Amino acid sequence: MSVRIPLGVSIVALLAGVGPASGQGRRALGPKDGPLVPATNLERVKLGDAAPDFTLAALDGRVITLSEYRDRKNVVLVFYRGHW
């Protein structure tokens, strides 16, 4: 009997954490189709395809293009949502 009470409390706590309310307020992840780019003109990449070339400004002001790094062994792309 003494083992059943903590086990029962653990199961109830677990079920309360994964109930239907736990997913509320979350947005689906995926590409954002902005007002200036129609959804039909977006370039979608499939698994295994090469990433399309793009140019971005680095934090120190340099301009970086993906094609500059194509012949290197590994390229890791990290996109931060915020700027610290």
Secondary structure, 3 states (H helix, E strand, C coil): CCCHHHHHHHHHHHHHHCCHHHHCCCCCCCCCCCCCCCHHHCCCCCCCCCCCCCEEECCCCCEEEHHHHCCCCCCCCCCCCCCC
